[in-house]
């Protein structure tokens, strides 16, 4: 029993770490979210520290990955073997602005032990363009170098950061462009988009002219955002490379008329993204039925606008790709049949839709919902309880509930009932991996099995990080040799 309780505690934390971002949700404020997460992190770190560190190898979101790293680095006296390697590997995959924010937080807390300095040193050394970081994340780079007592990548970058008036010219093109952009409008187009925006405003450059000239320096996401803000449809090349959930968010942000007019293009883009996300699992799940929540609460919040609905829309196309050809049934709670025109509206009759889904005789039933079954309340849990205990005790149909909304009040995602495993989800493309974790949430496996699973994920994660690091070093060496010749 103690092992089952421990396994449930760790899985509860995993659900939170995958789903929660400390931001406002439909039914809870940002303060409630942050308070709930703070308690969970402290509780699991103190009681299950090795498993807490292992969660860095799972598909938890960047917000919680940084919090895990911070908690581990703040308590070096309790550190276990391999924690430093796990933290370094996860930070290598984390957005740089989040990592610089972590280093600043550690500096403010006075955390400056040897392990922390080594992690900062290794992470900075692996940055592909230190000069670009110095321009784009200037304050963060300065704080990290000061905190870890490190020199800058080179003399020019050091002068740019700590003695900007010392040089009248830089050999590095990015640093020189930044210097010249203060008085030369043309120089700003050699800078990153986010930096160039400020200089464009200073020089009074017309927005349309600025966007046209800065386009080659923009990332794909920046280009899509600017096209959307300007009222221009995204090009096919942009849609083709977008991740599934981000693409679903883009589609849901379009007016209904535009969605209908671009139906073939958008549907093909969503299906292509779903096939990429399915990978080797495509077509391997047999007969699949899905109950997808498009009730009013799927509108999310002001800071997570339509996020739950986007997960459901992405999940619809991903489950279609995972099912055997022609063996997928997707049922929306609203009763709608056109996934491209879904909108957050109405109550959540999960129980009725689950009955309809079970009538199709699926091998897998996946429910994508925030779990607030209210038409009538509690019907979904009762339907699944009777199905599991009376009609399908042999478990011929695998049932899993994936929930995109963290419930701060219960420190977990809201569940449909004790007979249904529930896992948190943030991005639809993580669904295959989360369904694998769901088997631990059924209450039939203990801590030993969960620890074995986490150990396997950690080993794979570290091996992949080592391969990526070796590849980066190989490319950097080749580039250095090419520059030398």
C-alpha positions in Angstrom: 0.0 0.0 0.0 2.8 2.4 0.8 4.3 1.8 -2.6 1.0 2.5 -4.3 0.7 5.7 -2.4 4.2 6.8 -3.4 3.5 6.0 -7.0 0.3 8.0 -6.9 2.1 10.9 -5.4 4.7 11.0 -8.1 2.1 10.6 -10.9 0.1 13.4 -9.3 3.2 15.6 -9.6 3.8 14.5 -13.2 0.3 15.4 -14.2 0.8 18.9 -12.6 4.3 19.3 -14.2 3.0 18.4 -17.7 -0.2 20.6 -17.5 0.3 23.6 -15.1 2.2 26.7 -16.1 1.3 28.9 -13.1 -1.0 31.0 -15.3 -4.7 31.7 -15.0 -7.1 28.9 -16.0 -10.8 29.0 -16.7 -11.7 28.1 -13.1 -8.6 29.2 -11.1 -6.4 32.3 -10.8 -2.7 32.5 -11.5 -2.0 33.0 -7.7 -3.9 29.7 -6.9 -2.0 27.9 -9.6 1.4 29.1 -8.4 0.6 28.3 -4.7 -0.6 24.8 -5.6 2.5 24.1 -7.8 4.9 25.5 -5.1 3.5 23.0 -2.6 3.7 20.1 -5.0 7.3 20.8 -5.9 8.4 21.0 -2.2 6.4 17.9 -1.2 7.8 15.7 -3.9 11.3 17.0 -3.7 11.5 16.3 0.0 9.9 12.9 0.0 10.9 11.4 -3.4 13.9 13.4 -4.5 15.4 10.8 -7.0 12.1 10.4 -8.7 11.6 14.2 -8.6 14.9 14.7 -10.5 13.9 11.9 -12.9 10.9 13.9 -14.0 13.3 16.1 -16.0 13.5 13.3 -18.5 9.7 13.3 -19.0 7.6 15.5 -21.2 7.0 18.1 -18.5 6.7 21.7 -19.6 9.5 24.2 -19.5 8.0 26.1 -16.7 8.1 23.1 -14.3 11.4 21.8 -15.7 13.0 25.1 -14.7 11.3 24.9 -11.2 12.7 21.4 -10.7 16.2 22.5 -11.7 15.9 25.5 -9.3 14.7 23.3 -6.4 17.5 20.8 -6.9 20.2 23.4 -7.2 19.0 25.3 -4.1 19.5 22.1 -2.0 22.9 20.7 -2.9 23.3 18.9 0.5 20.5 16.5 -0.5 21.8 15.9 -4.1 21.9 12.4 -5.5 24.0 10.8 -8.2 23.4 12.0 -11.8 21.3 15.1 -10.9 23.8 17.5 -12.4 23.8 15.6 -15.7 20.0 15.6 -15.8 19.7 19.3 -15.1 22.3 20.1 -17.8 20.6 17.9 -20.3 17.2 19.4 -19.7 18.5 23.0 -19.7 20.1 22.3 -23.1 16.5 21.8 -24.5 14.9 24.7 -22.7 14.3 28.1 -24.2 17.3 30.4 -23.5 15.2 33.2 -22.0 13.9 30.8 -19.4 17.4 29.5 -18.6 18.8 33.1 -18.2 15.8 33.8 -15.9 16.7 30.8 -13.8 20.3 31.9 -13.5 19.1 35.3 -12.4 16.8 33.7 -9.8 19.7 31.6 -8.5 21.9 34.7 -8.2 19.2 36.5 -6.3 18.9 33.5 -3.9 22.7 33.3 -3.4 22.9 29.8 -4.8 26.5 29.6 -6.1 27.8 26.2 -5.3 30.3 24.3 -7.5 27.6 22.3 -9.3 25.6 25.4 -10.1 28.7 27.2 -11.5 29.6 24.1 -13.6 26.1 23.9 -15.1 26.2 27.6 -15.9 29.6 27.3 -17.5 28.7 24.3 -19.6 25.4 25.8 -20.8 27.0 29.1 -21.8 29.8 27.2 -23.6 27.3 25.3 -25.7 25.5 28.5 -26.9 25.9 28.6 -30.7 26.3 32.4 -31.0 27.5 34.2 -27.8 27.4 37.6 -29.6 23.8 37.1 -30.5 22.9 36.1 -26.9 24.8 39.2 -25.7 22.6 41.4 -27.9 19.3 39.6 -27.4 19.6 38.6 -23.7 22.1 41.2 -22.5 21.1 41.5 -18.9 20.7 37.7 -18.5 24.2 37.0 -20.0 25.8 39.6 -17.7 24.1 38.2 -14.6 25.1 34.6 -15.5 28.8 35.5 -16.1 29.0 37.5 -12.9 27.3 34.9 -10.8 29.5 32.0 -12.0 32.7 34.2 -12.1 33.2 33.4 -15.8 34.9 35.4 -18.5 33.0 36.4 -21.6 33.3 34.2 -24.7 35.8 36.6 -26.2 37.2 40.1 -25.6 34.8 41.9 -27.9 31.8 40.3 -26.2 33.2 41.1 -22.8 33.7 44.8 -23.8 30.2 44.9 -25.3 28.7 43.6 -22.0 30.8 45.3 -19.4 32.6 48.3 -21.1 30.4 49.4 -24.0 32.2 52.7 -24.5 35.6 51.1 -24.8 35.5 50.3 -28.5 34.5 52.5 -31.4 34.1 49.5 -33.7 33.5 45.7 -33.4 34.7 43.0 -35.7 31.7 40.9 -34.9 28.9 41.8 -37.3 26.1 41.4 -34.7 27.8 43.6 -32.1 28.8 46.2 -34.7 25.2 46.2 -36.1 23.9 46.9 -32.6 26.4 49.8 -32.1 25.5 51.3 -35.5 21.8 50.8 -35.1 21.7 53.7 -32.5 22.3 56.2 -35.3 22.0 54.2 -38.6 18.5 53.0 -39.5 19.9 50.5 -42.0 22.0 48.7 -39.4 19.0 47.5 -37.5 18.1 45.0 -40.2 21.1 42.9 -39.3 19.8 42.4 -35.7 17.4 39.8 -34.3 13.7 40.8 -34.8 13.0 41.5 -31.1 16.0 43.8 -30.8 15.4 45.5 -34.1 11.8 46.4 -33.2 13.0 48.8 -30.5 15.4 50.5 -32.9 12.7 50.7 -35.6 10.4 52.5 -33.1 13.3 54.9 -32.2 14.0 55.8 -35.8 10.2 56.1 -36.6 10.3 53.4 -39.3 6.9 52.6 -40.7 5.7 49.1 -39.5 5.0 47.7 -43.0 8.4 48.8 -44.3 10.1 47.4 -41.2 8.4 44.0 -41.5 9.3 43.7 -45.1 13.0 44.4 -44.6 13.4 42.5 -41.4 11.7 39.3 -42.8 15.0 37.4 -43.5 15.9 37.8 -39.8 12.6 36.5 -38.4 12.0 33.1 -37.0 9.1 31.0 -38.4 6.9 31.8 -35.4 7.7 35.5 -35.6 6.9 35.5 -39.3 3.5 33.8 -38.7 2.6 36.2 -35.9 3.4 39.2 -38.0 1.4 37.8 -41.0 -1.5 37.2 -38.7 -1.3 40.7 -37.2 -1.2 42.2 -40.7 -4.3 40.2 -41.7 -2.3 38.0 -44.2 -2.9 34.2 -44.4 0.2 32.1 -43.4 1.9 30.5 -46.4 1.9 26.8 -47.0 5.6 26.6 -46.1 4.9 28.1 -42.7 2.0 25.7 -42.0 4.1 22.7 -43.0 6.6 23.1 -40.3 4.4 24.1 -37.4 4.0 21.7 -34.4 0.5 20.2 -34.1 -0.8 22.1 -31.1 0.6 25.4 -32.3 -1.0 24.8 -35.7 -4.4 24.0 -34.0 -4.1 27.3 -32.1 -3.5 29.1 -35.3 -6.5 27.5 -37.0 -8.8 28.3 -34.1 -7.7 31.9 -34.2 -9.0 32.3 -37.8 -12.5 33.5 -38.5 -15.0 30.8 -39.5 -15.3 32.1 -43.1 -11.5 31.9 -43.5 -11.4 28.4 -42.1 -14.1 27.3 -44.5 -12.4 28.9 -47.5 -9.1 27.3 -46.7 -10.6 24.0 -45.6 -8.4 21.7 -47.8 -5.2 23.6 -47.0 -5.7 23.7 -43.2 -7.0 20.1 -43.0 -4.0 18.7 -44.9 -1.6 20.8 -42.8 -3.2 19.4 -39.6 -3.1 15.8 -40.9 0.6 16.2 -41.9 1.5 17.6 -38.5 -0.4 14.7 -36.9 1.5 12.1 -39.0 4.8 13.7 -37.9 3.7 13.5 -34.3 2.5 9.9 -34.6 5.8 8.8 -36.0 6.3 5.0 -35.7 3.0 4.6 -33.9 0.9 5.6 -36.9 -1.8 3.1 -37.7 -0.9 0.9 -34.7 -3.7 1.6 -32.3 -6.4 -0.4 -34.0 -10.0 0.8 -33.5 -10.0 4.1 -31.7 -12.9 6.3 -30.4 -12.4 9.8 -28.9 -14.6 12.0 -26.9 -13.5 15.6 -27.5 -14.5 18.5 -25.3 -15.6 21.7 -27.1 -17.7 23.1 -24.3 -17.5 26.7 -23.1 -14.8 26.0 -20.6 -12.5 24.9 -23.5 -12.1 28.6 -24.2 -9.4 28.6 -21.6 -8.4 32.0 -20.1 -7.1 35.3 -21.2 -3.5 34.1 -21.1 -4.2 30.5 -22.3 -6.7 31.5 -25.0 -8.5 28.4 -26.5 -5.6 26.2 -25.3 -7.8 23.3 -24.1 -9.8 23.4 -27.4 -6.6 23.4 -29.4 -5.4 20.3 -27.5 -8.7 18.6 -28.4 -8.5 19.6 -32.1 -4.9 18.4 -32.3 -5.7 15.3 -30.5 -8.5 14.6 -33.0 -6.2 14.5 -35.9 -3.4 12.7 -34.0 -5.8 9.9 -32.9 -7.0 9.6 -36.5 -3.3 9.1 -37.5 -2.7 6.6 -34.7 -5.8 4.5 -35.4 -5.9 1.8 -38.1 -7.0 3.3 -41.4 -10.7 3.9 -41.4 -11.0 2.8 -37.7 -11.3 6.2 -36.0 -14.4 7.8 -34.5 -14.2 11.3 -33.1 -17.2 12.7 -31.1 -17.4 16.3 -29.9 -19.4 17.1 -26.8 -21.4 19.7 -28.8 -22.5 17.1 -31.3 -20.7 18.9 -34.1 -19.2 16.9 -36.9 -16.9 19.4 -38.5 -13.6 19.6 -36.5 -12.4 22.6 -38.5 -15.3 24.7 -37.3 -15.3 23.8 -33.6 -15.8 26.6 -31.1 -16.0 26.7 -27.3 -19.7 26.6 -26.6 -22.3 25.0 -24.4 -22.3 22.4 -21.5 -20.2 19.3 -21.2 -22.3 16.1 -21.7 -19.4 13.7 -21.4 -21.5 10.8 -20.2 -23.7 10.8 -23.3 -20.8 11.0 -25.7 -18.9 8.2 -23.9 -22.0 6.0 -24.4 -22.0 6.8 -28.1 -18.2 6.1 -28.3 -18.5 2.7 -26.5 -21.3 1.7 -29.0 -18.6 1.7 -31.7 -16.7 -1.2 -30.0 -13.3 0.5 -29.8 -10.1 -1.1 -28.7 -9.1 2.3 -27.2 -11.3 5.1 -25.9 -9.6 8.4 -25.3 -11.4 11.3 -23.6 -9.9 14.8 -24.1 -11.6 17.1 -21.6 -11.1 19.2 -18.5 -13.2 16.7 -16.6 -16.1 19.0 -15.6 -18.9 16.6 -16.6 -22.0 18.7 -16.0 -24.8 17.5 -18.3 -25.8 15.7 -16.1 -23.1 15.9 -13.4 -21.3 12.7 -12.7 -22.8 10.6 -15.6 -19.4 10.0 -17.3 -17.8 8.5 -14.2 -20.8 6.3 -13.6 -21.0 5.1 -17.2 -17.3 4.1 -17.1 -17.6 2.5 -13.7 -20.5 0.2 -14.9 -18.7 -0.5 -18.1 -15.5 -1.5 -16.4 -17.1 -3.6 -13.6 -20.1 -5.1 -15.3 -19.7 -5.0 -19.1 -15.9 -5.1 -19.7 -14.1 -6.6 -16.6 -11.6 -8.2 -18.9 -10.5 -4.7 -20.1 -10.9 -5.4 -23.8 -11.3 -1.7 -24.2 -8.5 0.5 -22.9 -9.9 3.8 -21.5 -7.8 6.8 -20.7 -8.7 10.4 -19.9 -6.2 13.1 -21.0 -6.8 16.5 -19.3 -5.3 19.8 -20.5 -6.3 21.8 -17.4 -4.6 21.6 -14.0 -7.0 21.9 -11.1 -5.2 23.9 -8.4 -7.7 23.0 -5.7 -7.0 19.2 -5.9 -3.3 19.5 -6.9 -4.0 17.4 -9.9 -6.1 17.2 -13.1 -9.8 16.7 -12.5 -10.7 13.0 -12.9 -13.9 11.4 -14.3 -13.8 8.6 -11.7 -11.5 6.2 -9.8 -11.9 3.5 -12.5 -10.4 5.8 -15.3 -6.7 6.6 -15.4 -6.2 10.4 -16.0 -3.1 12.1 -17.1 -2.3 15.8 -17.7 -1.5 17.0 -21.2 -0.2 20.3 -22.5 0.6 19.6 -26.2 -1.4 17.2 -28.2 1.7 15.7 -29.8 2.7 14.3 -26.4 -0.4 12.0 -26.3 1.3 8.7 -27.3 3.9 9.0 -24.5 1.2 10.1 -22.0 -1.0 7.1 -22.8 2.0 4.9 -21.8 2.2 6.7 -18.5 -1.5 6.3 -17.9 -1.1 2.6 -17.2 0.6 3.6 -13.9 -2.3 5.8 -13.0 -4.7 2.8 -12.9 -3.6 2.0 -9.3 -2.4 -1.6 -10.2 1.3 -0.9 -10.4 3.5 0.3 -7.6 6.6 2.3 -7.1 9.0 -0.4 -8.4 7.5 -0.5 -11.8 7.3 3.3 -12.0 10.9 3.6 -10.9 12.0 1.2 -13.6 10.1 3.2 -16.2 11.6 6.4 -15.1 15.1 4.9 -15.1 14.6 3.8 -18.6 13.4 7.2 -19.7 16.4 8.9 -17.9 18.9 6.6 -19.7 17.3 7.3 -23.1 17.2 11.0 -22.3 20.9 11.3 -21.3 22.0 9.1 -24.2 20.1 11.4 -26.7 21.7 14.5 -25.0 25.2 13.0 -25.4 24.6 12.3 -29.1 23.3 15.8 -29.6 26.3 17.3 -27.7 28.8 15.2 -29.8 27.1 16.3 -33.0 27.3 20.0 -32.0 31.0 19.7 -31.1 31.7 18.0 -34.4 30.0 20.7 -36.3 31.8 23.4 -34.3 35.1 21.8 -35.0 34.4 21.5 -38.7 33.3 25.2 -38.8 36.5 26.2 -37.0 38.7 24.2 -39.4 36.9 25.7 -42.3 37.4 29.3 -41.0 41.1 28.5 -40.4 41.6 27.4 -44.0 
